[in-house]
Amino acid sequence: MKKVILSSILMLALAFSFTSCRDASDKAKEATEAAAEAAEEAGEAAEGAMEKAGEAIDNAAEATEEAAEGAMDKAGEVMEDAKDAAGEAVDGVKDAAGEAVDKAKETGEDVKKAAGDAADKAKEAVKN
């Protein structure tokens, strides 16, 4: 009878042991599944953050490009204005130089005429 009781006790101990292992195995599975879900959610959150960061970088690049284009346009306008002003200044200098040449010609002609008149008077004075 001793053997039967001891065998029964051993069987009960083994039964509890297998049940405990099965429970531990189930809990380990649940923990693994929960960890997998948490990792998946973290991956999705990281993916969302990466997309947001990419959009922010794209927006910053577009803003920088627009600002650079605006600066280039302004620089082009300033260069055009400077070119126009320089052209106008050159035209003004040309006009002033042309007027000075014309005045010098007139003065030269007046001097020539005066010299001719003086020569004519000198000839008449010598004749008389």
Helices and strands as residue ranges (DSSP letters): H 2-127
